[in-house]
């Protein structure tokens, strides 16, 4: 595994500063350089940060209404006409509802449509109808589809130009609202390699998206108990850095995956497939949404705690994978001031 920054600047300490609308700003910057970039919305403009695009480039902004299947067909036609359409809605409406159109009109002909799904997993208060806990699994199984789940504002800003020229469709999951700044300015998002952020020989923790902050916090608590953990950031779930994943798993006694998604079909499944095919006999624990629908809540941290997506769940999973029979260490209570973000 290789890192993209010196060891002393791999990531910031928690609590993290936050920023607003890094995606919307990055898309405007890309569109200023690329007249082929179009912006489509499924009646969710401000909610997907693309009010910035609408204000700057109204002639390249397309209101598709709450008709996501039709929107995907429109995006496919525009891509065939030489444009690079970026399509925006909440993750569940970007994948589950228009899946047939994505498969047949976009993925099969391998068109350069960029599908941006906001409010992934349990980050939405809207209950099962709005919680995209299966979007990675759905998009990952489609041939030609690239699947990305970035962790912070630095990666969000970098992912926009990074995917602009990928040959084929791309699905990106994005947190909405105040976005933490976990990485320093020198960080470089890689679409080909996972990145080891901490080094350890006891357990390898693979995480991405909103679970990366919790994985880093878990590694810190485990270190205080004498357990060394390598935390590996895996923003690209497909195509997966299989060589890097296998190398990190081989260097540890146990493996834990952490994702804001069902434990079935997402990052945990991808890592499990990789280490199994590599012939690595390592205990594996998957942290994520168990095989269940979650309830609605106005408080996303409450849902993360209730459904086992918090820092303590990662600690407990590592303890179990290492077959420890004593009590696992307890994660300290996370505290943050206004404008800051702490892991759950």
C-alpha positions as CSV (number, residue, x, y, z in Angstrom):
1,X,0.0,0.0,0.0
2,X,1.2,3.5,-0.7
3,X,0.2,6.8,0.9
4,X,-0.2,10.1,-0.8
5,X,1.2,12.3,2.0
6,X,3.9,12.2,4.6
7,X,3.1,10.2,7.7
8,X,2.7,13.4,9.8
9,X,0.1,14.9,7.5
10,X,-2.1,11.9,6.6
11,X,-5.1,13.2,8.4
12,X,-6.2,15.9,10.9
13,X,-7.1,15.1,14.5
14,X,-10.8,15.2,15.5
15,X,-12.9,17.2,15.9
16,X,-12.7,18.2,12.3
17,X,-13.4,21.7,10.9
18,X,-16.3,21.7,8.4
19,X,-17.2,23.4,5.1
20,X,-20.3,23.9,3.1
21,X,-21.1,22.9,-0.4
22,X,-17.6,21.7,-1.5
23,X,-19.2,19.6,-4.3
24,X,-21.3,22.4,-5.7
25,X,-18.3,24.7,-5.8
26,X,-16.1,22.1,-7.5
27,X,-18.8,21.4,-10.1
28,X,-19.0,25.1,-11.0
29,X,-15.2,25.2,-11.3
30,X,-15.2,22.2,-13.6
31,X,-18.0,23.6,-15.7
32,X,-16.2,26.9,-16.1
33,X,-13.4,25.0,-17.9
34,X,-15.6,22.4,-19.7
35,X,-18.5,23.6,-21.8
36,X,-19.5,19.9,-22.2
37,X,-20.5,19.6,-18.6
38,X,-24.3,19.7,-18.0
39,X,-26.2,19.6,-14.7
40,X,-29.4,17.6,-14.2
41,X,-31.6,17.6,-11.1
42,X,-34.4,15.5,-10.0
43,X,-36.2,18.4,-8.3
44,X,-33.5,18.6,-5.6
45,X,-31.4,21.6,-6.5
46,X,-30.4,23.4,-3.2
47,X,-30.5,20.0,-1.5
48,X,-27.7,18.7,-3.8
49,X,-25.6,21.9,-3.8
50,X,-26.3,22.6,-7.4
51,X,-28.1,25.9,-6.9
52,X,-24.5,27.3,-7.4
53,X,-24.4,25.7,-10.9
54,X,-27.9,27.0,-11.7
55,X,-27.0,30.5,-10.8
56,X,-23.7,30.4,-12.8
57,X,-24.8,28.4,-15.8
58,X,-28.6,28.4,-16.2
59,X,-28.4,27.5,-19.8
60,X,-26.7,24.2,-18.9
61,X,-29.0,23.4,-16.0
62,X,-31.8,21.0,-16.6
63,X,-34.8,20.5,-14.3
64,X,-36.0,16.9,-14.7
65,X,-38.6,16.9,-12.0
66,X,-39.4,14.0,-9.8
67,X,-39.1,11.6,-12.7
68,X,-35.7,9.9,-12.1
69,X,-36.1,7.2,-14.6
70,X,-36.8,9.8,-17.3
71,X,-33.9,11.8,-16.1
72,X,-31.5,8.9,-16.6
73,X,-32.8,8.4,-20.1
74,X,-32.2,12.1,-20.8
75,X,-28.7,11.9,-19.4
76,X,-27.9,8.9,-21.6
77,X,-29.1,10.8,-24.7
78,X,-27.1,13.9,-23.8
79,X,-24.0,11.7,-23.3
80,X,-24.5,10.2,-26.7
81,X,-24.6,13.7,-28.1
82,X,-21.2,14.6,-26.8
83,X,-22.0,16.1,-23.4
84,X,-20.9,15.1,-20.0
85,X,-24.0,15.1,-17.8
86,X,-23.8,15.1,-14.0
87,X,-27.1,13.8,-12.6
88,X,-28.2,14.7,-9.0
89,X,-30.7,13.5,-6.5
90,X,-30.7,11.6,-3.2
91,X,-28.9,8.3,-3.3
92,X,-31.9,6.1,-3.1
93,X,-33.7,7.9,-5.9
94,X,-30.5,7.8,-8.0
95,X,-30.2,4.1,-7.9
96,X,-33.1,2.0,-6.7
97,X,-35.9,3.9,-8.5
98,X,-34.3,4.2,-12.0
99,X,-32.2,1.1,-11.9
100,X,-33.5,-0.4,-15.2
101,X,-32.8,2.8,-17.1
102,X,-29.3,3.0,-15.6
103,X,-28.5,-0.6,-16.5
104,X,-29.9,-0.5,-20.1
105,X,-29.5,3.1,-21.2
106,X,-26.2,4.1,-19.4
107,X,-24.2,1.1,-18.1
108,X,-24.7,-1.3,-21.1
109,X,-23.6,1.3,-23.7
110,X,-20.9,2.5,-21.3
111,X,-21.8,6.2,-21.5
112,X,-20.1,8.9,-19.5
113,X,-22.9,9.8,-17.2
114,X,-21.9,10.9,-13.7
115,X,-24.6,9.9,-11.1
116,X,-24.3,11.8,-7.8
117,X,-26.3,10.4,-4.9
118,X,-26.6,12.5,-1.8
119,X,-27.6,11.5,1.7
120,X,-26.2,7.9,1.6
121,X,-27.1,5.2,4.1
122,X,-28.4,6.3,7.5
123,X,-27.4,10.0,7.0
124,X,-31.0,10.9,6.1
125,X,-33.8,11.2,8.6
126,X,-36.3,10.1,6.0
127,X,-36.6,6.5,7.0
128,X,-36.5,3.4,4.7
129,X,-37.9,5.2,1.7
130,X,-35.0,7.6,1.7
131,X,-32.1,5.5,3.2
132,X,-29.8,4.3,0.5
133,X,-28.4,1.3,2.3
134,X,-28.3,-0.8,-0.9
135,X,-27.0,1.6,-3.5
136,X,-23.4,0.5,-3.5
137,X,-24.5,-3.1,-4.0
138,X,-26.8,-2.2,-6.8
139,X,-24.3,-0.1,-8.7
140,X,-21.3,-2.3,-8.0
141,X,-22.9,-5.2,-9.8
142,X,-23.4,-3.3,-13.0
143,X,-20.7,-3.9,-15.6
144,X,-18.8,-0.7,-16.6
145,X,-19.9,1.2,-13.5
146,X,-17.3,3.0,-11.2
147,X,-18.5,3.3,-7.6
148,X,-17.0,5.9,-5.2
149,X,-17.7,6.9,-1.6
150,X,-15.5,9.8,-0.5
151,X,-14.8,10.7,3.1
152,X,-14.4,14.5,3.4
153,X,-14.5,17.9,1.8
154,X,-11.0,17.5,0.3
155,X,-11.9,14.3,-1.5
156,X,-15.3,15.8,-2.5
157,X,-13.6,18.7,-4.2
158,X,-11.1,16.4,-5.9
159,X,-13.5,13.8,-7.1
160,X,-15.4,16.1,-9.5
161,X,-12.5,16.7,-11.8
162,X,-11.2,13.2,-11.2
163,X,-14.2,11.5,-12.7
164,X,-14.8,14.0,-15.5
165,X,-12.9,11.9,-18.1
166,X,-13.5,8.4,-16.9
167,X,-14.5,6.1,-19.8
168,X,-18.0,5.0,-18.7
169,X,-20.6,5.8,-16.0
170,X,-19.7,6.7,-12.4
171,X,-21.7,6.6,-9.2
172,X,-20.6,8.9,-6.3
173,X,-22.1,8.9,-2.8
174,X,-21.9,12.3,-1.0
175,X,-22.8,13.4,2.5
176,X,-25.0,16.5,2.6
177,X,-24.7,19.6,4.8
178,X,-21.6,20.4,6.8
179,X,-18.7,18.3,5.4
180,X,-15.7,17.5,7.6
181,X,-12.2,18.4,6.5
182,X,-10.3,15.2,7.6
183,X,-7.4,15.4,5.1
184,X,-4.8,18.2,4.8
185,X,-4.2,20.2,1.6
186,X,-1.5,17.8,0.5
187,X,-3.9,14.9,0.3
188,X,-4.5,13.5,-3.2
189,X,-7.5,11.4,-3.9
190,X,-6.6,8.3,-5.9
191,X,-9.1,6.4,-8.1
192,X,-6.8,3.4,-8.4
193,X,-5.3,2.8,-4.9
194,X,-6.6,2.5,-1.4
195,X,-4.6,4.6,1.1
196,X,-3.2,3.4,4.4
197,X,-3.7,6.2,7.0
198,X,-2.4,4.5,10.1
199,X,0.0,1.5,10.4
200,X,-0.7,-1.5,12.6
201,X,-0.1,-5.3,12.6
202,X,-3.0,-6.5,14.8
203,X,-6.1,-5.5,12.8
204,X,-6.7,-3.9,9.3
205,X,-9.7,-1.6,9.3
206,X,-11.1,-0.9,5.8
207,X,-13.4,2.1,5.7
208,X,-14.8,4.8,3.5
209,X,-17.3,7.7,3.3
210,X,-18.9,8.7,6.6
211,X,-17.3,5.8,8.4
212,X,-13.7,6.8,7.9
213,X,-13.8,9.3,10.8
214,X,-15.1,6.5,13.1
215,X,-12.4,4.1,11.9
216,X,-9.7,6.6,12.8
217,X,-11.2,7.2,16.2
218,X,-11.5,3.4,16.8
219,X,-7.8,2.9,15.9
220,X,-6.8,5.6,18.4
221,X,-8.8,3.9,21.2
222,X,-7.4,0.5,20.3
223,X,-3.9,1.8,20.4
224,X,-4.5,2.9,23.9
225,X,-5.3,-0.7,24.7
226,X,-2.2,-2.0,23.0
227,X,-3.8,-3.0,19.8
228,X,-2.2,-1.6,16.6
229,X,-4.6,-1.0,13.7
230,X,-4.0,0.0,10.1
231,X,-6.8,2.2,8.8
232,X,-7.2,1.9,5.1
233,X,-9.3,4.5,3.2
234,X,-11.1,2.8,0.3
235,X,-12.9,5.6,-1.6
236,X,-13.3,3.5,-4.8
237,X,-15.3,0.3,-4.2
238,X,-15.3,-0.5,-7.9
239,X,-12.8,-1.0,-9.5
240,X,-11.4,-2.1,-6.1
241,X,-7.7,-1.9,-5.4
242,X,-7.6,-5.7,-4.9
243,X,-3.8,-5.8,-4.7
244,X,-3.7,-3.1,-2.0
245,X,-6.5,-4.6,0.0
246,X,-4.9,-8.1,0.0
247,X,-1.6,-6.6,1.0
248,X,-3.1,-4.7,4.0
249,X,-5.1,-7.8,5.1
250,X,-2.0,-10.0,4.8
251,X,-0.1,-7.6,7.2
252,X,-2.7,-8.0,10.0
253,X,-4.1,-10.8,12.1
254,X,-7.7,-9.8,11.6
255,X,-9.8,-7.6,9.3
256,X,-12.7,-5.2,10.0
257,X,-14.7,-3.3,7.4
258,X,-16.8,-0.3,8.2
259,X,-19.4,1.2,5.8
260,X,-22.5,3.4,5.9
261,X,-24.4,0.7,3.9
262,X,-25.8,-2.7,4.3
263,X,-23.1,-5.3,5.2
264,X,-24.4,-7.2,2.2
265,X,-23.0,-6.3,-1.2
266,X,-21.0,-3.3,-0.3
267,X,-17.4,-2.6,0.9
268,X,-17.5,-5.5,3.4
269,X,-18.5,-8.0,0.6
270,X,-15.9,-6.6,-1.7
271,X,-13.1,-7.0,0.8
272,X,-14.3,-10.5,1.8
273,X,-14.3,-11.6,-1.8
274,X,-10.8,-10.2,-2.3
275,X,-9.1,-11.8,0.7
276,X,-10.9,-15.1,0.1
277,X,-9.7,-15.2,-3.5
278,X,-6.2,-14.2,-2.3
279,X,-6.2,-17.3,-0.1
280,X,-5.8,-15.2,3.1
281,X,-7.2,-16.9,6.2
282,X,-8.1,-13.9,8.3
283,X,-11.0,-13.4,10.8
284,X,-13.4,-10.8,9.3
285,X,-16.0,-8.7,10.9
286,X,-18.3,-6.3,8.9
287,X,-19.6,-3.1,10.5
288,X,-22.5,-1.6,8.8
289,X,-26.3,-1.9,8.6
290,X,-27.2,-5.5,9.4
291,X,-29.8,-7.2,7.2
292,X,-32.6,-4.8,8.3
293,X,-34.4,-1.6,7.4
294,X,-33.8,1.3,9.7
295,X,-36.3,3.6,11.3
296,X,-36.5,7.3,10.6
297,X,-35.0,9.9,13.0
298,X,-34.2,13.6,13.0
299,X,-30.8,12.7,14.5
300,X,-28.4,10.8,12.2
301,X,-25.9,10.1,15.0
302,X,-28.7,8.4,16.9
303,X,-29.3,6.1,13.9
304,X,-25.6,5.4,13.6
305,X,-25.4,4.4,17.2
306,X,-28.6,2.3,17.2
307,X,-27.7,0.3,14.1
308,X,-24.1,-0.3,15.0
309,X,-22.2,2.2,12.8
310,X,-20.4,4.1,15.6
311,X,-16.8,4.1,16.7
312,X,-17.6,1.6,19.5
313,X,-19.0,-0.9,17.0
314,X,-15.7,-0.9,15.2
315,X,-13.7,-1.3,18.4
316,X,-16.0,-4.2,19.4
317,X,-15.6,-5.8,16.0
318,X,-11.8,-5.6,16.1
319,X,-11.9,-7.1,19.6
320,X,-14.1,-10.0,18.5
321,X,-12.0,-10.7,15.4
322,X,-8.9,-10.9,17.5
323,X,-10.7,-13.4,19.8
324,X,-10.1,-11.3,22.9
325,X,-12.0,-12.7,25.9
326,X,-11.6,-9.5,28.0
327,X,-13.8,-6.4,27.8
328,X,-13.0,-4.1,24.8
329,X,-11.9,-0.5,25.5
330,X,-14.6,2.1,25.5
331,X,-14.5,4.9,23.0
332,X,-14.4,8.3,24.7
333,X,-17.5,10.5,24.1
334,X,-17.0,12.6,21.0
335,X,-17.3,16.3,21.5
336,X,-17.4,19.1,19.0
337,X,-18.2,22.8,18.9
338,X,-20.4,24.5,16.3
339,X,-18.8,24.3,12.9
340,X,-16.9,21.1,13.9
341,X,-17.5,17.4,13.2
342,X,-16.8,14.5,15.4
343,X,-17.2,10.8,14.6
344,X,-20.2,9.0,16.2
